[in-house]
Amino acid sequence: MKKIVYVTGCLGFIGYHVAKACLERGWYVRGVDSETYAANTRLAEDLFLHDNFSYEGTDINDLERLYDCDYVINTAAETHVDNSIASSNVFLRSNINGVHHLLELIRNSRRKMPTLLHFSTDEVYGDIAQGAHTETDLLKPSNPYAATKAAADMLIIAWARTFDVPYVIVRPTNNYGIGQYVEKFIPRAVKYLQLGKRIELHNHGTPRRTWLHVGDTAAAVIAIIEAGVQNEIYNISGNYEEENLFVAKQIIYQMAGRAVRFEDHIDFSVSRPGQDVRYAIDDSKLKALGWQPRANFNNELISIVEYYCNNFIW
């Protein structure tokens, strides 16, 4: 059966790929985006090639109404940790107030309430030295960005209990792929090397992250919607964990050759307040729906670096 879905943040990295996956399913998609600094407006051209796509250029805080729909897929957010440490106000407006506004729009829907499928993050759990977080674990965010995402999760759960707003919360690990904004690790590393600058690595590159291809993220959303589940939380893991230093080395070796001293291309002087040493989540609950990550990180990294080498990011 065809769905009608909103995708907020549709010109962002994850939002675009989710919108694209829904459109290719034949679903009707209404994209919403406030077109902030991280939006890629060129993506709109691709989305508008689909007759089943419509667009509203506005902030989620300023949406006046929702048309009848089945799902509101909320990817709209401020997401860069360092930016949240420098100034958190915009994070509260987007990640907390924006979610509250969506919940109120859904609660006051004229007909059946659509399901809010909200993008959270693995960072809401905080770090974990060993093992992996499950969906029922306590939320212990370590930075302002993660705290705003955790707050949004709490709002959603409360609105479900008090007002019967249906929801699904997804908590993915680090997404990667082509089209990501340059403040993120992989495209930023490529750009710095292109300019002859050193890659900045927090805390000597020792923090460990789990990588998830954006295509697998979009596939997870489709699997959840088609399963028809509601009022559930799902971790989404790419199941590929590495130190940031290892990933930086692979990028350096691909661009400069394995004969170089990688230390000459890395700035180890930076550190992040409240740095999480390791994120890890258990996504067996999602896999029980039949979803599996398909992308191979090492293979994908080669093609992604090559793409950014040939397409300079401003």
Number of C-alpha atoms within 10 A of each C-alpha: 6 10 17 19 26 29 25 29 30 34 28 25 22 24 25 26 23 27 27 23 17 25 21 12 13 17 18 22 26 22 25 24 22 19 16 13 9 17 20 17 15 9 17 17 9 11 22 12 9 15 11 16 21 15 17 14 15 16 17 25 16 11 15 10 12 16 13 16 20 18 23 25 26 23 24 25 24 21 18 14 17 15 15 20 14 9 11 17 10 14 24 21 17 22 26 22 19 22 26 19 17 22 24 15 17 25 19 15 16 11 11 12 20 24 22 25 27 23 21 26 21 27 26 24 25 22 23 14 11 9 10 15 20 18 19 9 10 11 19 14 21 17 21 22 25 26 23 26 28 22 19 24 24 14 17 24 20 13 17 16 12 9 14 13 22 23 24 23 24 24 22 24 26 22 19 24 20 18 19 21 18 17 14 14 18 23 24 18 25 26 22 15 18 15 8 10 15 18 22 20 21 18 18 16 20 15 18 19 21 21 20 25 23 26 20 21 25 19 18 25 21 16 18 20 16 12 11 7 15 16 17 15 22 23 24 28 28 25 19 17 18 15 16 20 19 13 18 21 17 18 22 24 14 13 16 15 12 12 7 11 13 18 12 11 20 22 15 16 10 11 13 13 11 12 15 19 16 20 24 26 25 17 22 16 16 19 17 9 14 12 20 20 19 12 16 14 18 12 9 15 20 14 13 20 23 15 15 20 16 9 10 12 14 6
